[in-house]
Amino acid sequence: MTDLQNHSQRTAAARAGFSERTARRFDADPTLPSNRKSVHARTVPDPLEDYWKSELLPLLENDSALQAVTLLRHLQGEHPVAFPDDRIRRTLERRVRQWRALNGPERDIIFRQTPEPGYMAQSDFTHADELRVMIAGQAFPHLLYHFVMVYSRWEHVGVVLGGESFTALAENLQQALWSLGGVPQNHRTDSLSAAFRNLTIDQREDITKRYDAFVGHYGMDASRNNRGEAHENGAVESQNRHLKTAIDQALILRGSRDFASIEDYRRFVDMLVARRNKQRGMPVQAEQTHLKPLPQRRTTDFTKIVVPVTRIGGFLVKSIFYSAPSQLIGQRLRVHLYDDRIEAFLGGTLVVSHPRARGRGDGHRVHVINYHHVIHALRRKPQALWSSIYRDSLFPRTEYAEAWKVLQRDLQRRDACRRMVDLLFIAHEQSCEAELAHLLAADLDAGRVPDPKALVLLLAPKATALPKDVAVAHPSLDSFDALLGASA
């Protein structure tokens, strides 16, 4: 106040540390702010006064899902002169928000749960494309199957090559239970809509029965969260983000996202998950005491299909052609379809195994060919190689495919087919697929056309001279008696 006696109001306010407007307010009413009665009143007229109760409120009461911007567009359409622009949008949004808080419909409440040890496990599939993993230089789109015990956060992760199928769920869930060493009381998943998409009613019922039989074998109760309510599966949903962050960080430390094979990538993920589980030692030990024991044996975690082997030397599984030994032509095989492989049985004998393939988006049929199955028939008919529909799937390594391009370019059709078939026969007969691939690469780098006769000489084992006389000294039997006596 002394400053006001010697200075102007503006200068005194500045010296006191507040604005000139505040100084004028103090001069008008010297009452302390704590002793003043709060007065809440509008400082400008309400722009919605003539429209809120008569037009907007009935619309909201009829359907509370209406958004404020929708109501604004309604006003602009009915009263373009009064509302020429969006100036009242924020006012309308506040009014609608306040009405919903006081008069809107009841909303769901999330009830946080106290987890019980050994009671619930949750499973989910999550896309891992953002990890940008590569296999042998090629992009590797895949899913991760994630199993989490709700109490201890113990987890199991599987790399899934296909989609969210029953086979992928059953195979990885079974592996998780046996890795855990026990069975929880309840297993929860989401709706698994992707596993039922594009299926007939009979196929959906079949998957449901198989899943019920699976959980029944382990004595678990099966539950699913309501569609669109991800928080009901929250233990695994939240862990998905943490898991992918941990994998991404581990890939950064590794210095490369490229792996030589899928097995190498799976080993990398398994080691990471093992380190994460090691940090949960005490909760896991507490939970394992409440788990039910595993059954004596595993149950079916694959899809069974019966297929005939046709005259073209193979069979079809889900529109994918797989080769088979020619001796099986005419036989019916029982195929076990896993997420990453197929196994075909004749009776109880495993006769064919292939990595599982998926169809292409362009409609062209995919072929999975093991050249060992067809090489003898192809050697009798080498010219069939030229126009074979699965020729490009026949070559076991990229070096063989590159060799075929050179032979096709530099030789006549007959000679090119003969040489290529001979190369495949050498790899089959002498079990030297990798060694021959290295020799082919050397020829191609040197600009030479591969010649099977020259290459087979390089593969021949070197002759070694054996000693003529080998002296063998027979020990005396008395020495054995001495050894037995010493041990006694």
Backbone torsions as a table, in degrees:
resi	resn	phi	psi	omega
1	MET	NA	-29.7	178.8
2	THR	-65.4	-33.7	177.5
3	ASP	-62.1	-35.0	-177.9
4	LEU	-68.2	-25.5	178.3
5	GLN	-73.8	-28.3	-175.6
6	ASN	-107.6	-13.6	-175.9
7	HIS	-132.7	168.4	176.1
8	SER	-71.2	166.9	-179.2
9	GLN	-60.5	-41.5	-179.4
10	ARG	-62.9	-45.1	-178.1
11	THR	-68.3	-41.2	179.8
12	ALA	-63.6	-39.5	178.4
13	ALA	-65.1	-41.3	179.3
14	ALA	-64.1	-40.1	179.1
15	ARG	-68.0	-28.4	179.2
16	ALA	-82.9	-14.6	176.0
17	GLY	93.1	21.6	174.8
18	PHE	-138.5	176.9	-171.1
19	SER	-80.8	165.0	178.1
20	GLU	-66.2	-34.0	178.2
21	ARG	-63.8	-40.2	176.8
22	THR	-65.0	-37.0	178.5
23	ALA	-63.0	-42.3	178.6
24	ARG	-63.1	-37.8	178.9
25	ARG	-66.1	-38.4	176.9
26	PHE	-64.9	-39.9	-179.8
27	ASP	-65.8	-35.7	-179.6
28	ALA	-72.6	-34.2	-179.0
29	ASP	-145.2	98.7	-176.0
30	PRO	-75.3	3.6	179.6
31	THR	-65.3	138.7	178.9
32	LEU	-63.2	145.2	-179.9
33	PRO	-56.8	-33.9	-178.9
34	SER	-69.5	-19.3	-179.1
35	ASN	-100.2	-0.5	-179.2
36	ARG	-86.0	148.5	176.1
37	LYS	-85.1	128.0	-178.9
38	SER	-70.3	132.9	178.8
39	VAL	-123.5	116.6	178.8
40	HIS	-105.9	114.5	-179.7
41	ALA	-149.7	155.0	178.7
42	ARG	-70.7	140.6	176.2
43	THR	-98.4	-14.2	177.1
44	VAL	-134.1	157.9	179.4
45	PRO	-63.3	149.2	179.0
46	ASP	-75.8	114.8	-178.1
47	PRO	-70.3	-14.5	-177.9
48	LEU	-105.1	8.4	-173.7
49	GLU	-57.9	-39.1	-175.7
50	ASP	-87.9	-2.8	-172.7
51	TYR	-125.5	-21.1	-172.9
52	TRP	-63.9	-56.1	-176.4
53	LYS	-74.7	-34.2	-174.2
54	SER	-80.9	-35.7	-174.0
55	GLU	-117.4	-48.8	-170.8
56	LEU	-79.3	-42.6	-177.4
57	LEU	-61.7	-42.6	175.7
58	PRO	-60.3	-35.1	178.0
59	LEU	-66.3	-43.0	179.2
60	LEU	-66.1	-40.6	179.4
61	GLU	-66.3	-30.1	177.3
62	ASN	-72.5	-38.9	178.2
63	ASP	-151.4	107.5	-175.5
64	SER	-73.4	-5.5	-179.8
65	ALA	-78.5	-7.3	179.6
66	LEU	-61.4	135.3	179.0
67	GLN	-90.4	158.7	-178.7
68	ALA	-62.2	-38.0	-179.0
69	VAL	-67.7	-30.4	175.8
70	THR	-66.5	-42.1	177.3
71	LEU	-64.8	-36.1	178.3
72	LEU	-64.0	-43.3	178.6
73	ARG	-64.4	-33.4	175.9
74	HIS	-63.1	-45.9	179.0
75	LEU	-63.2	-41.2	-179.7
76	GLN	-65.1	-31.8	177.6
77	GLY	-75.0	-36.3	-178.5
78	GLU	-84.6	-32.1	-176.7
79	HIS	-133.7	71.4	-176.5
80	PRO	-64.8	-27.2	-179.1
81	VAL	-75.1	-42.1	-177.9
82	ALA	-73.1	-29.2	-177.6
83	PHE	-130.2	74.4	-176.6
84	PRO	-76.7	-17.8	-176.7
85	ASP	-141.9	-168.5	-177.0
86	ASP	-96.7	27.0	-173.1
87	ARG	-64.4	-30.2	-176.6
88	ILE	-96.9	13.4	-175.8
89	ARG	-60.5	-46.8	-178.8
90	ARG	-64.4	-38.7	177.1
91	THR	-61.3	-44.6	-179.6
92	LEU	-66.2	-38.5	178.1
93	GLU	-63.0	-42.2	177.6
94	ARG	-63.8	-41.3	-179.5
95	ARG	-64.6	-42.5	179.2
96	VAL	-67.7	-40.1	179.2
97	ARG	-63.9	-40.1	179.1
98	GLN	-67.9	-39.3	179.3
99	TRP	-64.2	-40.9	179.6
100	ARG	-64.5	-39.0	-178.9
101	ALA	-65.8	-31.7	-177.4
102	LEU	-97.0	-33.7	-172.7
103	ASN	-127.7	1.6	-176.1
104	GLY	-73.0	175.4	-178.4
105	PRO	-71.1	161.0	175.7
106	GLU	-63.2	144.8	-179.9
107	ARG	-117.0	154.5	179.8
108	ASP	-68.9	144.8	176.8
109	ILE	-114.0	133.0	177.2
110	ILE	-87.0	118.3	179.9
111	PHE	-94.7	111.2	178.7
112	ARG	-67.9	139.8	-173.3
113	GLN	-110.2	150.5	171.2
114	THR	-93.5	112.4	-175.5
115	PRO	-67.4	143.6	177.1
116	GLU	-103.4	134.2	179.7
117	PRO	-62.7	131.9	176.6
118	GLY	78.2	2.4	-174.9
119	TYR	-87.3	-54.0	-170.2
120	MET	-126.1	138.9	167.7
121	ALA	-121.2	148.4	-179.5
122	GLN	-127.0	143.5	180.0
123	SER	-125.1	149.2	178.3
124	ASP	-159.1	155.1	171.5
125	PHE	-107.3	138.5	178.9
126	THR	-135.9	139.5	179.2
127	HIS	-71.9	140.9	-177.3
128	ALA	-121.5	21.8	-178.6
129	ASP	-64.0	-29.6	-177.8
130	GLU	-68.4	-13.5	176.7
131	LEU	-74.4	-17.4	176.4
132	ARG	57.0	40.6	178.2
133	VAL	-73.8	143.1	178.9
134	MET	-126.5	145.7	175.6
135	ILE	-118.6	116.1	-179.8
136	ALA	53.6	40.7	176.5
137	GLY	84.3	-2.2	-178.7
138	GLN	-109.7	142.8	177.6
139	ALA	-57.9	141.9	-174.7
140	PHE	-124.1	82.3	175.4
141	PRO	-70.6	131.9	-177.2
142	HIS	-160.7	170.2	173.5
143	LEU	-111.0	161.8	171.2
144	LEU	-117.1	125.0	170.8
145	TYR	-85.1	130.0	-173.7
146	HIS	-125.2	120.4	178.0
147	PHE	-114.0	129.4	-176.6
148	VAL	-135.8	131.3	168.8
149	MET	-81.7	125.3	-170.8
150	VAL	-63.5	-39.5	-175.1
151	TYR	-73.6	-55.0	-172.4
152	SER	-92.6	-12.1	-175.8
153	ARG	67.7	15.0	173.7
154	TRP	-61.8	138.0	-173.1
155	GLU	-134.8	155.5	173.4
156	HIS	-133.7	137.6	-176.1
157	VAL	-127.6	134.2	176.6
158	GLY	-125.2	140.3	176.7
159	VAL	-85.4	119.8	-175.5
160	VAL	-108.0	124.8	-177.4
161	LEU	-85.2	-32.0	-179.3
162	GLY	-96.2	-143.0	-178.9
163	GLY	-104.3	-163.1	-180.0
164	GLU	-81.0	83.1	-178.0
165	SER	-109.4	164.7	175.9
166	PHE	-63.0	-37.7	-179.3
167	THR	-61.4	-45.9	179.3
168	ALA	-64.1	-39.7	179.2
169	LEU	-65.3	-50.5	-175.2
170	ALA	-65.5	-43.0	-177.8
171	GLU	-63.3	-46.5	-176.7
172	ASN	-77.2	-35.0	177.4
173	LEU	-64.3	-42.1	178.8
174	GLN	-63.4	-41.0	177.4
175	GLN	-63.8	-37.0	179.2
176	ALA	-65.0	-43.4	-178.4
177	LEU	-64.1	-41.7	-179.4
178	TRP	-73.2	-29.2	174.6
179	SER	-70.9	-35.5	178.9
180	LEU	-70.9	-33.8	179.9
181	GLY	88.1	15.3	179.3
182	GLY	-169.9	177.1	-175.0
183	VAL	-124.9	126.0	175.0
184	PRO	-73.8	167.2	-179.2
185	GLN	-75.3	-34.6	-174.5
186	ASN	-132.5	140.2	175.5
187	HIS	-122.7	122.6	-176.3
188	ARG	-114.8	138.7	174.3
189	THR	-129.1	173.1	169.5
190	ASP	-80.5	-166.6	-175.7
191	SER	-70.0	-14.6	-179.5
192	LEU	51.5	43.3	-177.2
193	SER	-61.6	-31.3	-179.2
194	ALA	-65.7	-28.1	-179.7
195	ALA	-73.6	-19.8	-177.4
196	PHE	-107.2	-2.0	-176.4
197	ARG	-68.1	139.7	177.7
198	ASN	63.3	23.0	177.8
199	LEU	-104.8	151.5	174.8
200	THR	-76.5	170.0	179.9
201	ILE	-61.7	-40.8	179.5
202	ASP	-64.3	-40.0	179.5
203	GLN	-66.9	-37.9	178.0
204	ARG	-65.3	-42.9	178.5
205	GLU	-64.2	-35.1	179.3
206	ASP	-65.2	-43.7	179.0
207	ILE	-64.6	-40.4	178.5
208	THR	-61.3	-43.7	179.1
209	LYS	-64.7	-40.4	-179.7
210	ARG	-66.7	-38.3	178.5
211	TYR	-68.0	-41.3	177.6
212	ASP	-62.4	-39.0	177.7
213	ALA	-66.8	-35.3	-179.6
214	PHE	-64.5	-52.8	-178.3
215	VAL	-68.3	-29.3	176.2
216	GLY	-66.3	-34.8	178.3
217	HIS	-62.0	-34.6	-179.3
218	TYR	-95.4	-0.5	177.8
219	GLY	70.6	29.2	179.0
220	MET	-99.0	152.9	168.3
221	ASP	-90.2	135.1	-179.7
222	ALA	-101.0	134.7	176.7
223	SER	-139.7	155.6	177.9
224	ARG	-132.2	145.0	175.0
225	ASN	-78.8	158.4	178.9
226	ASN	-67.0	145.6	-178.7
227	ARG	-57.7	129.1	178.6
228	GLY	84.0	-2.3	179.5
229	GLU	-106.5	74.3	-175.3
230	ALA	-64.5	-26.4	-177.8
231	HIS	-64.7	-21.3	177.9
232	GLU	-70.1	-17.1	174.5
233	ASN	-114.6	36.4	-166.3
234	GLY	-66.4	-30.3	-177.0
235	ALA	-60.3	-44.0	-179.3
236	VAL	-84.4	-31.7	179.6
237	GLU	-62.3	-43.3	179.1
238	SER	-69.9	-35.2	179.3
239	GLN	-69.3	-25.4	178.4
240	ASN	-56.8	-46.6	-178.4
241	ARG	-65.0	-43.6	-180.0
242	HIS	-65.0	-38.3	-179.8
243	LEU	-63.3	-48.4	-177.9
244	LYS	-67.6	-32.3	174.2
245	THR	-64.2	-42.7	179.1
246	ALA	-64.6	-41.0	178.3
247	ILE	-64.7	-42.5	179.9
248	ASP	-61.6	-43.3	178.7
249	GLN	-64.7	-39.8	178.5
250	ALA	-65.6	-35.2	177.3
251	LEU	-66.9	-36.5	177.4
252	ILE	-64.0	-43.9	177.9
253	LEU	-64.3	-35.8	179.8
254	ARG	-64.1	-30.4	178.6
255	GLY	89.4	-3.7	179.5
256	SER	-157.0	145.0	176.0
257	ARG	-103.3	8.3	-178.0
258	ASP	-100.6	129.7	178.4
259	PHE	-118.1	149.5	-178.5
260	ALA	-67.6	-33.5	-177.2
261	SER	-152.1	166.9	177.1
262	ILE	-64.1	-35.6	179.8
263	GLU	-62.2	-38.4	177.7
264	ASP	-63.9	-41.3	179.0
265	TYR	-66.6	-41.8	178.4
266	ARG	-62.5	-40.0	178.3
267	ARG	-64.1	-39.1	177.9
268	PHE	-61.4	-45.5	179.7
269	VAL	-66.5	-42.1	-179.5
270	ASP	-61.5	-41.5	-179.9
271	MET	-66.6	-38.3	178.3
272	LEU	-64.4	-45.4	-179.7
273	VAL	-65.1	-37.7	178.3
274	ALA	-61.7	-39.7	177.6
275	ARG	-65.5	-38.9	179.1
276	ARG	-66.9	-40.0	179.8
277	ASN	-68.8	-30.1	-179.7
278	LYS	-62.8	-29.8	179.4
279	GLN	-74.7	-9.0	-178.1
280	ARG	-108.3	29.2	-171.0
281	GLY	-56.5	-51.8	-176.1
282	MET	-64.6	-49.0	177.6
283	PRO	-61.1	-35.8	179.8
284	VAL	-66.1	-42.5	178.1
285	GLN	-61.8	-40.7	178.3
286	ALA	-65.1	-36.1	-178.0
287	GLU	-75.5	-35.0	-176.5
288	GLN	-64.1	-25.9	178.1
289	THR	-70.2	-17.1	-179.3
290	HIS	-103.3	-2.1	-179.8
291	LEU	-78.6	148.8	174.6
292	LYS	-79.1	151.5	-178.6
293	PRO	-69.1	152.9	176.5
294	LEU	-69.8	151.3	174.1
295	PRO	-68.2	172.0	-176.5
296	GLN	-69.3	-24.2	-178.2
297	ARG	-144.0	163.8	174.7
298	ARG	-78.1	166.5	177.7
299	THR	-115.9	179.0	-177.1
300	THR	-66.3	124.6	177.1
301	ASP	-125.8	31.0	-179.8
302	PHE	-140.5	169.0	176.8
303	THR	-99.2	132.8	-178.8
304	LYS	-97.1	132.4	176.8
305	ILE	-137.5	136.6	175.1
306	VAL	-104.2	125.0	-175.5
307	VAL	-133.8	149.2	174.0
308	PRO	-91.3	147.4	173.5
309	VAL	-89.2	120.3	-172.7
310	THR	-89.7	175.3	-178.7
311	ARG	-67.2	-16.4	178.9
312	ILE	-87.8	10.6	169.0
313	GLY	86.3	31.7	179.1
314	GLY	-174.2	-167.1	-177.3
315	PHE	-145.7	160.3	-179.0
316	LEU	-104.3	133.5	173.0
317	VAL	-132.9	113.7	-178.8
318	LYS	52.0	46.9	176.1
319	SER	68.6	12.3	175.6
320	ILE	-107.0	131.6	-179.5
321	PHE	-91.7	127.0	177.3
322	TYR	-118.5	137.2	-179.5
323	SER	-78.7	160.6	178.2
324	ALA	-148.5	155.1	176.5
325	PRO	-56.7	143.1	-174.8
326	SER	-62.0	-24.3	179.4
327	GLN	-64.4	-18.6	-177.0
328	LEU	-90.7	-0.3	179.7
329	ILE	-58.6	129.8	-178.3
330	GLY	93.5	-12.4	180.0
331	GLN	-88.2	156.7	175.0
332	ARG	-105.4	124.3	-176.2
333	LEU	-106.3	146.0	174.8
334	ARG	-98.0	110.2	-173.1
335	VAL	-98.3	130.3	171.3
336	HIS	-98.9	116.5	-173.9
337	LEU	-101.1	110.3	176.2
338	TYR	-100.6	179.2	179.4
339	ASP	-69.5	-36.9	-173.5
340	ASP	-116.2	0.4	-176.9
341	ARG	-158.6	165.6	170.0
342	ILE	-127.4	145.3	176.5
343	GLU	-129.7	126.6	-176.9
344	ALA	-111.2	134.2	-176.1
345	PHE	-120.0	140.0	168.8
346	LEU	-107.8	103.9	-168.9
347	GLY	68.7	-123.3	177.1
348	GLY	-103.3	10.2	-175.8
349	THR	-102.6	127.5	174.7
350	LEU	-73.2	118.9	-175.8
351	VAL	-115.0	-23.5	-177.6
352	VAL	-143.8	137.0	173.9
353	SER	-138.9	132.6	-179.9
354	HIS	-138.0	150.5	165.0
355	PRO	-67.0	141.0	-176.2
356	ARG	-76.6	138.9	178.4
357	ALA	-112.6	161.9	176.8
358	ARG	-120.8	153.1	-179.1
359	GLY	-68.5	156.7	178.3
360	ARG	-91.5	155.7	-179.2
361	GLY	-75.4	-16.8	-176.7
362	ASP	-88.2	3.0	176.8
363	GLY	89.2	-9.7	179.4
364	HIS	-73.7	139.8	-177.9
365	ARG	-72.3	139.3	179.8
366	VAL	-96.1	137.5	179.2
367	HIS	-119.5	135.2	174.0
368	VAL	-116.5	108.1	-171.1
369	ILE	-120.6	130.2	169.7
370	ASN	-101.2	112.4	-173.2
371	TYR	-62.1	-21.7	176.1
372	HIS	-61.6	-28.0	-177.6
373	HIS	-73.9	-27.6	-170.3
374	VAL	-119.3	-2.0	-170.4
375	ILE	-65.0	-36.4	-178.9
376	HIS	-67.1	-43.4	177.1
377	ALA	-67.1	-36.2	-180.0
378	LEU	-70.0	-30.7	178.8
379	ARG	-69.1	-30.3	175.7
380	ARG	-75.6	-25.4	-179.2
381	LYS	-131.8	67.1	-174.4
382	PRO	-64.1	-26.7	-178.7
383	GLN	-69.3	-16.3	178.3
384	ALA	-67.3	-17.2	-178.9
385	LEU	-64.1	-35.4	-171.3
386	TRP	-57.7	-45.7	-174.7
387	SER	-113.0	15.6	-178.8
388	SER	-63.6	137.0	-177.0
389	ILE	-69.6	-23.5	179.0
390	TYR	-112.8	27.4	-179.3
391	ARG	-59.9	-45.5	-175.8
392	ASP	-69.1	-19.2	176.9
393	SER	-90.0	-2.6	-174.6
394	LEU	-81.2	-28.6	-173.1
395	PHE	-77.5	127.9	-174.2
396	PRO	-75.9	-24.2	-178.7
397	ARG	-140.1	163.0	-177.7
398	THR	-65.2	-28.7	179.3
399	GLU	-62.4	-36.3	179.0
400	TYR	-69.5	-39.0	178.0
401	ALA	-65.3	-39.6	177.8
402	GLU	-67.3	-37.2	177.2
403	ALA	-62.8	-38.8	179.1
404	TRP	-64.7	-38.1	178.5
405	LYS	-61.7	-41.4	179.5
406	VAL	-67.8	-44.2	179.4
407	LEU	-62.4	-41.8	-179.8
408	GLN	-65.1	-31.5	-177.4
409	ARG	-81.3	-39.2	-169.3
410	ASP	-101.1	-13.5	-175.8
411	LEU	-120.4	163.9	173.1
412	GLN	-66.6	159.1	-175.7
413	ARG	-55.8	-44.4	-176.7
414	ARG	-65.4	-45.9	-178.5
415	ASP	-68.9	-37.5	-180.0
416	ALA	-62.4	-45.3	179.9
417	CYS	-64.6	-43.5	-178.6
418	ARG	-61.7	-46.5	-178.9
419	ARG	-64.8	-40.9	-178.4
420	MET	-65.9	-42.1	178.7
421	VAL	-65.2	-38.4	177.7
422	ASP	-63.3	-39.0	177.9
423	LEU	-62.7	-43.3	178.1
424	LEU	-66.0	-36.3	179.9
425	PHE	-67.7	-38.5	177.5
426	ILE	-62.3	-44.8	179.5
427	ALA	-62.0	-37.7	179.6
428	HIS	-73.5	-47.7	-172.0
429	GLU	-69.9	-38.1	-175.6
430	GLN	-102.5	4.7	179.2
431	SER	50.6	48.9	-175.6
432	CYS	-128.2	39.9	-176.2
433	GLU	-56.6	-46.5	-177.9
434	ALA	-70.1	-44.5	-179.9
435	GLU	-61.8	-43.1	179.1
436	LEU	-66.2	-34.3	177.9
437	ALA	-62.1	-40.0	177.9
438	HIS	-64.4	-40.8	178.5
439	LEU	-66.2	-39.5	177.5
440	LEU	-62.9	-41.4	179.0
441	ALA	-62.5	-38.2	178.8
442	ALA	-65.3	-42.7	178.2
443	ASP	-62.7	-43.4	-178.2
444	LEU	-66.1	-39.9	178.4
445	ASP	-65.1	-32.2	-179.8
446	ALA	-85.1	-2.7	-179.9
447	GLY	79.0	18.2	179.5
448	ARG	-94.6	145.9	174.6
449	VAL	-80.3	124.6	-176.5
450	PRO	-58.1	134.4	179.6
451	ASP	-122.7	112.9	-177.8
452	PRO	-57.3	-37.8	-177.5
453	LYS	-65.2	-38.4	178.8
454	ALA	-74.3	-36.6	-177.3
455	LEU	-71.5	-34.0	-178.5
456	VAL	-67.2	-27.3	176.8
457	LEU	-70.0	-35.2	177.8
458	LEU	-69.7	-23.3	179.9
459	LEU	-87.8	-12.1	-177.0
460	ALA	-66.0	137.2	179.2
461	PRO	-65.9	145.0	179.7
462	LYS	-73.4	136.8	179.7
463	ALA	-74.3	134.2	178.7
464	THR	-123.0	139.5	-178.8
465	ALA	-81.7	129.7	178.0
466	LEU	-92.4	145.0	177.9
467	PRO	-64.5	140.9	-177.4
468	LYS	-72.9	-46.9	-176.8
469	ASP	-115.9	126.4	177.6
470	VAL	-118.8	116.2	-178.9
471	ALA	-87.2	124.3	179.6
472	VAL	-114.5	118.7	-179.6
473	ALA	-94.7	120.6	-179.9
474	HIS	-87.9	127.9	-180.0
475	PRO	-71.2	152.9	177.7
476	SER	-75.1	144.5	179.4
477	LEU	-66.6	-25.0	178.4
478	ASP	-62.7	-29.2	-179.9
479	SER	-64.7	-34.6	177.5
480	PHE	-67.3	-38.5	177.5
481	ASP	-62.8	-38.5	179.5
482	ALA	-65.0	-39.3	178.5
483	LEU	-65.4	-42.3	179.4
484	LEU	-64.7	-38.6	177.9
485	GLY	-65.2	-39.3	-179.9
486	ALA	-67.3	-40.0	179.2
487	SER	-66.7	-33.9	177.9
488	ALA	-66.9	NA	NA
